[in-house]
Amino acid sequence: PRLLTTLDKIDHDYTLKQEFILKVSADSLKINGDNLSFHGENQRGEVFSCYYTFQSETEKKQIVNKDLQQNYATIFGTFTKGRGQRNLAGFNQQKYLRSHGYCGVLNSKKINWHAKKTFTWDQVRAFFIRQLKRKLPQKTSAYLGALFFGYKDQDFKQTQGTLSPSGILHFFSISGMHVHIFLGAWLGLLQCLRLTLKESLLPVLIFAVFILLLTGGSVGIWRATLLFILNLLIKFLPIVLSPMDKFGIVLLLCLFKEPLLIFQTGGQLSFMMSLLLVITVNEQGKLKDFKTSSWLTLLALPLICFYFYEWPLLGGFLTVTLLPVFKFFLLPVGLVIIVSTFVISFDFLIHLFEKFIFLFESLLANTVHFTLPIGWVPPLYVFLLTFLGIYLYQKKFSKIKLAILLLFLPFLINRVTFPLMVAFVDVGQGDAIVFKAPFNREVILVDTGGKVLFPQEKWQQKIQNSNAQNTLVPFLKACGIKKIDSVIITHGDSDHMGDLDVVL
């Protein structure tokens, strides 16, 4: 019934141009140059993804300093169901919106804000996010917003491109690791205060709710929080649950809370990694943490290829190696910095943190050379290869042979799926044509596409990907292409060669 109710809200349609009265989530407001994005909910409980272009710098400043209790808005705009997928590996906005419970997109022409004296937790989360942006340097603010509040705007997405090839991007997203560190530290503090485990239960539950509210309550947060509480509760109950029992219970509870989670990238990755962790937890030996982490990424390889098209060779190693850095430096120092913004600014500590971030990124930037270009794997093969990998792993199949098999099969399937090919990649205005021989023996690219840019004032300038980063580069990665043999540029207009350096 919950799924049917959710789908009813998602599938409702509206006329092209209309007026909407929405309750706006204060913590969803994101400003990028002269663009504003947020999501809001109408009286029927339908959620809309909204976009607006500022008409002046004064209007932008008004939104930046807007009263957080101005959480209702009358919006005049155009309704759509979003854009479809235009290329292989291209972003499918329609699918994304539907899987995340959005009814559609509102491209707003005019917004009137209304103040209502209501208290919501998203206002508290928005207050902390605003505090970070006002008091801290841009890079530090972006990192701490992601680490502690699960907030990612364009400032953080610049970092995301650097960290993704390293395989440790999950460290910078609020995830199960963060929840277990936070709740584990809180439980340890309560026990240091001489509270028994039973007496600690209520404070832990309260703190868990607090974490869920302040971090935005993503799928990974719900999964990790429910698992932590379940592990705590069964210590007082006369029952024994296996790790797989706990996994199933948490999955059912999360599905009740969010029926669409199995259609979301975050939901699939979160529960797949959780399932694989249950399977690989019995690794033995001195390097068992490295083995477990490596097998996690190997067994998840088909799903990783489906979404990211390449496998980070150092992902397992870096996850284990850098965990102490996050646990004992980034998280505690970050917490001190956040608290200091309300008391007294520790300029030296903030400067140290900012320098460390730049050094950290510069070191990880080289990990792009340690990614294996496997390419996109069709959904049916993702399921079959994942099932095969889990089955052979549990049957104690030769680990070396299994690792080779898990790497070779997705690689082979991708090359067979895309043999001799000529592809006209939709890059918007302009051209990009890919000629590819079987098994990528030769790849020729004709033009790269690019954006025609016009002069803008400083307040209008946005942080954004190049056109190729959204269209051509994902297409090439999905085909398993990491080397282009020849590039032919037909002429020098920016919409034909503007993204050449990005592609190179």
VODODREN-891889 format. One record per residue (C-alpha): x, y, z; residue in one letter. Coordinates in steps of 0.001 Angstrom, whole numbers. Example, Ala and Ser with C-alpha at 12.3 -4.5 7.8 and 13.67 -1.06 7.14 Angstrom:
2
12300/-4500/7800/a
13670/-1060/7140/s
This chain:
504
0/0/0/p
2827/2441/773/r
4392/1774/-2621/l
1071/2311/-4418/l
476/5551/-2519/t
3979/6757/-3389/t
3553/5887/-7066/l
193/7675/-7145/d
1911/10880/-5981/k
4771/10463/-8448/i
2622/9756/-11500/d
222/12659/-11049/h
539/15089/-13965/d
-44/18826/-14298/y
-588/21258/-17127/t
2504/22854/-18617/l
2246/26251/-16883/k
690/26572/-13462/q
885/28175/-10018/e
2025/26026/-7095/f
2036/26626/-3336/i
4819/24549/-1804/l
6339/23925/1585/k
10044/24306/868/v
12686/22241/2673/s
15062/24852/4071/a
18050/22501/3929/d
17526/21759/229/s
18273/25295/-992/l
21418/25352/-3123/k
22818/28410/-4869/i
25215/28120/-7795/n
25991/31412/-9485/g
22673/32871/-10618/d
20850/29537/-10204/n
18747/28442/-7232/l
17549/24864/-6718/s
15416/23338/-3966/f
12602/20880/-3424/h
9154/21521/-2057/g
5968/19646/-1207/e
2359/20579/-1962/n
-776/19792/68/q
-1194/16416/-1636/r
2246/15349/-406/g
3755/15505/-3899/e
7398/16572/-4003/v
8831/18778/-6768/f
12396/19573/-7782/s
12458/23339/-8394/c
14840/25613/-10296/y
14989/29377/-10530/y
17320/31951/-12130/t
18036/35087/-10114/f
17221/38330/-11882/q
19709/40438/-9917/s
22531/40233/-7385/e
20243/41862/-4785/t
17698/39078/-5168/e
20455/36487/-4730/k
21644/38129/-1506/k
18082/38134/-192/q
17867/34356/-620/i
21316/33803/912/v
20186/35718/4031/n
16560/34573/3914/k
14755/33890/7197/d
14755/30120/7629/l
11124/30298/8716/q
10202/31520/5247/q
9517/27953/4263/n
6420/28425/2094/y
6474/29777/-1435/a
4062/30532/-4253/t
5762/29451/-7454/i
4775/30415/-10975/f
6436/28141/-13461/g
6495/25347/-16006/t
5982/21714/-14992/f
7797/18827/-16682/t
8587/15215/-15850/k
12285/15871/-16467/g
14660/15014/-19301/r
15167/11498/-20582/g
18475/9748/-21252/q
20120/10996/-24463/r
23257/8834/-24628/n
24604/5572/-23332/l
25697/6342/-19736/a
23911/9683/-19912/g
21983/11016/-16944/f
18309/10026/-17000/n
16597/12777/-15025/q
13133/11209/-15418/q
14308/7926/-13918/k
16177/9706/-11105/y
13172/11833/-10139/l
10793/8871/-10189/r
13082/6636/-8102/s
13488/9393/-5483/h
9777/10137/-5157/g
9585/13406/-7108/y
6419/14215/-9016/c
8356/16343/-11498/g
10371/19493/-12172/v
9233/23097/-11785/l
11188/25656/-13797/n
10170/28767/-11896/s
9647/32183/-13455/k
8627/33930/-10251/k
8710/33049/-6526/i
6905/34745/-3645/n
8142/33662/-212/w
5880/33470/2862/h
6908/33260/6504/a
5025/30836/8762/k
6010/30373/12392/k
6584/26644/12163/t
9514/24590/13457/f
10988/21804/11354/t
14244/19915/11686/w
15287/20842/8180/d
15500/24444/9458/q
18001/23310/12109/v
20050/21434/9511/r
19894/24490/7213/a
21093/26680/10097/f
24233/24569/10596/f
24939/24455/6861/i
24583/28246/6617/r
26898/28644/9616/q
29618/26604/7892/l
29337/28636/4691/k
29538/31937/6544/r
32357/31118/8952/k
34662/28750/7075/l
36682/28755/3826/p
34927/27282/816/q
36815/23972/695/k
36578/23317/4449/t
32888/24205/4442/s
32222/21787/1557/a
34056/18920/3287/y
32466/19385/6706/l
29026/19860/5181/g
29386/16483/3443/a
31048/14692/6386/l
28646/15785/9134/f
25412/16875/7457/f
25325/14920/4216/g
25069/18212/2317/y
26639/18329/-1140/k
26429/21308/-3426/d
28554/22398/-6376/q
31455/23281/-4058/d
31782/19619/-3084/f
31169/18255/-6583/k
34460/19792/-7656/q
36135/17531/-5089/t
34015/14552/-6099/q
35702/14267/-9497/g
39118/14052/-7822/t
38130/11468/-5227/l
35972/9171/-7346/s
38836/7274/-9091/p
40434/6528/-5707/s
37497/4401/-4544/g
37168/6248/-1221/i
34431/8721/-2115/l
32210/6960/449/h
34417/8422/3190/f
33193/11887/2240/f
29529/10944/2217/s
27572/10403/5390/i
27413/6609/5466/s
27317/3573/7713/g
30937/4092/8711/m
30174/7560/10098/h
27081/6360/11951/v
28940/3519/13671/h
31776/5872/14640/i
29372/8517/16038/f
27058/6092/17848/l
29962/3927/19024/g
31751/6967/20462/a
28543/8132/22181/w
27939/4681/23686/l
31558/4539/24847/g
31198/7954/26520/l
28023/6844/28332/l
29754/3741/29633/q
32709/5863/30779/c
30125/7803/32805/l
29271/4484/34540/r
25928/3951/32810/l
25013/331/32220/t
24173/-893/28734/l
20483/-916/29633/k
20651/2634/31005/e
22492/3740/27860/s
19773/2473/25529/l
17469/5531/25707/l
20281/8124/25280/p
21613/6127/22307/v
18138/6058/20713/l
17763/9822/21187/i
21210/10460/19712/f
20413/8138/16774/a
17265/10152/15973/v
19334/13336/16248/f
21844/11959/13702/i
19076/10928/11311/l
17540/14389/11399/l
20760/16402/11104/l
22272/14301/8314/t
19228/14326/6053/g
18326/10673/6627/g
19707/9052/3476/s
19258/5320/2829/v
22757/4512/4106/g
22147/6414/7328/i
18865/4606/8013/w
20452/1227/7282/r
23446/1772/9556/a
21399/3363/12373/t
18802/581/12414/l
21533/-2070/12360/l
23357/-443/15288/f
20149/-226/17343/i
19171/-3788/16419/l
22562/-5079/17594/n
22016/-3209/20851/l
18446/-4443/21376/l
19148/-8152/20867/i
21551/-8046/23814/k
18463/-7658/26033/f
16282/-10176/24208/l
16320/-13996/24495/p
16876/-14474/20756/i
19826/-15181/18501/v
19985/-13550/15090/l
22523/-14364/12400/s
24134/-11520/10417/p
21878/-12447/7487/m
18786/-12246/9763/d
19803/-8743/10811/k
20392/-7759/7183/f
16896/-8952/6236/g
15182/-7188/9146/i
16938/-3882/8409/v
16128/-4185/4688/l
12413/-4713/5428/l
12317/-1756/7824/l
14047/490/5291/c
11664/-652/2545/l
8729/234/4784/f
10219/3682/5330/k
11237/4203/1669/e
9548/1754/-755/p
11551/3062/-3730/l
15022/2511/-2268/l
15769/-574/-4403/i
15445/1634/-7507/f
17938/4196/-6201/q
21671/4053/-6859/t
22449/4820/-3211/g
20009/2161/-1992/g
21379/-537/-4274/q
25023/206/-3447/l
24362/552/287/s
22551/-2752/680/f
24760/-4601/-1795/m
27897/-3617/125/m
26152/-4500/3385/s
25224/-7942/2029/l
28738/-8544/734/l
30194/-7491/4087/l
28111/-10227/5744/v
29512/-12739/3257/i
33194/-11697/3449/t
33419/-11042/7183/v
35131/-14395/7859/n
38378/-13565/6052/e
41337/-14702/8148/q
45023/-13832/8483/g
47136/-10786/9284/k
45793/-8828/6331/l
42157/-9790/6848/k
40970/-6149/6716/d
42689/-5645/3356/f
41295/-8954/2090/k
37765/-8122/3216/t
37874/-4658/1666/s
39302/-5979/-1618/s
36723/-8752/-1897/w
33955/-6259/-1148/l
34883/-4200/-4191/t
35583/-7256/-6366/l
32250/-8956/-5667/l
30473/-5625/-6214/a
32384/-5093/-9477/l
29400/-5781/-11827/p
27268/-3173/-10050/l
30200/-724/-9897/i
30676/-1131/-13662/c
26960/-605/-14253/f
27115/2817/-12581/y
30747/3990/-12829/f
32246/1967/-15767/y
35685/1520/-14176/e
37174/-289/-11205/w
39473/1545/-8740/p
42408/-828/-8287/l
43502/872/-5057/l
40008/1192/-3577/g
40282/-1665/-1073/g
43828/-763/-30/f
43069/2954/427/l
39853/2255/2340/t
41712/311/5028/v
44823/2523/5005/t
43016/5853/5268/l
40310/4812/7736/l
42450/5904/10754/p
42991/9305/9095/v
39233/9869/8962/f
38511/8311/12313/k
41217/10058/14332/f
41856/13272/12415/f
39236/14476/9932/l
36148/13664/12002/l
37322/14843/15462/p
39125/17937/14111/v
36142/18692/11889/g
33800/18475/14893/l
36012/20862/16874/v
36006/23328/13957/i
32197/23206/13673/i
31789/23858/17400/v
34371/26658/17260/s
32282/28589/14709/t
29764/29223/17518/f
32338/30089/20203/v
35722/31341/19063/i
37365/30794/15699/s
40470/28559/15761/f
42087/30155/12718/d
45242/28044/12985/f
43257/24801/13128/l
41045/25852/10207/i
44127/26814/8164/h
45746/23440/8989/l
42585/21581/7992/f
42336/23477/4694/e
46009/22811/3865/k
45563/19118/4675/f
42565/18886/2326/i
44499/20387/-598/f
47473/18081/85/l
45140/15093/399/f
43459/15867/-2935/e
46749/16420/-4730/s
47988/12992/-3582/l
44761/11226/-4564/l
44620/12955/-7953/a
47221/10465/-9215/n
44955/7504/-8450/t
43154/8205/-11745/v
46016/6226/-13345/h
45070/3197/-11223/f
41557/2673/-12552/t
40744/-301/-14768/l
38469/709/-17676/p
35939/-2116/-17819/i
32891/-265/-19147/g
29130/-572/-18786/w
27579/-3994/-18070/v
23900/-4658/-18995/p
21514/-5149/-16008/p
20875/-8874/-16642/l
24592/-9611/-16586/y
25024/-7519/-13437/v
22599/-9835/-11647/f
24091/-13051/-13088/l
27718/-12067/-12454/l
26997/-10908/-8901/t
25152/-14143/-8123/f
27971/-16197/-9693/l
30639/-14338/-7720/g
28840/-14792/-4386/i
28149/-18481/-5131/y
31756/-19297/-6060/l
33121/-17285/-3124/y
30941/-19221/-651/q
31910/-22520/-2306/k
35580/-21749/-1522/k
36469/-21510/-5213/f
40134/-20675/-5863/s
40473/-17009/-4850/k
42980/-16186/-7586/i
40838/-17788/-10303/k
37714/-16089/-8934/l
39407/-12657/-8936/a
40506/-13166/-12563/i
37006/-14356/-13488/l
35313/-11375/-11818/l
37567/-8978/-13723/l
37553/-10781/-17066/f
33827/-11481/-17518/l
32546/-7866/-17210/p
35445/-6738/-19430/f
34536/-9360/-22080/l
30784/-8699/-21917/i
31319/-4973/-22475/n
33513/-5552/-25544/r
31057/-8051/-27024/v
28110/-5712/-26339/t
29807/-2860/-28227/f
31681/-4352/-31240/p
32386/-2372/-34430/l
30523/889/-33842/m
29936/4402/-35100/v
28158/6591/-32527/a
26875/10125/-32903/f
27010/11349/-29304/v
24360/13898/-28383/d
26370/16804/-26951/v
23667/19400/-27506/g
24784/22068/-29947/q
27824/20857/-31892/g
29166/17428/-32833/d
31041/14449/-31402/a
31329/11224/-33419/i
33040/8075/-32136/v
34406/5338/-34446/f
35334/2196/-32514/k
36829/-1079/-33783/a
35944/-4401/-32078/p
37554/-4806/-28620/f
38640/-1135/-28771/n
41618/-1975/-31010/r
41268/1472/-32568/e
39216/4480/-31502/v
38783/7650/-33558/i
36983/10731/-32295/l
35664/13438/-34610/v
35070/16673/-32663/d
34427/16885/-28931/t
31536/19295/-28527/g
31649/22204/-26121/g
29620/25063/-24703/k
29317/28508/-26215/v
30009/30760/-23227/l
28874/34344/-22879/f
30344/36998/-20565/p
28753/37050/-17084/q
29110/39155/-13983/e
30925/37560/-11077/k
27746/36841/-9065/w
26284/34955/-12051/q
29243/32638/-12622/q
28508/29005/-11827/k
30635/26044/-10845/i
29717/23436/-13426/q
31039/20528/-15424/n
32056/20974/-19014/s
29657/19640/-21617/n
31980/16676/-22312/a
32034/15653/-18646/q
28270/15196/-18779/n
27989/13588/-22229/t
31061/12433/-24156/l
33371/11304/-21337/v
30736/9075/-19650/p
29936/7593/-23078/f
33596/6743/-23723/l
33969/5227/-20247/k
30801/3175/-20703/a
32325/1683/-23866/c
35456/796/-21888/g
37517/3331/-23826/i
40508/4821/-22030/k
42711/5534/-25048/k
41776/7456/-28208/i
44072/6744/-31163/d
43140/9757/-33293/s
41216/12975/-32762/v
39958/14876/-35790/i
38777/18462/-35313/i
36674/19696/-38225/t
36978/23389/-37362/h
37760/25713/-34488/g
34299/26712/-33224/d
33854/26157/-29491/s
30857/23845/-29969/d
33090/21489/-31999/h
36403/21609/-30128/m
35712/23551/-26903/g
36088/20459/-24700/d
39162/19025/-26390/l
41451/19568/-23383/d
38857/18001/-21045/v
38659/14860/-23202/v
42432/14647/-23523/l
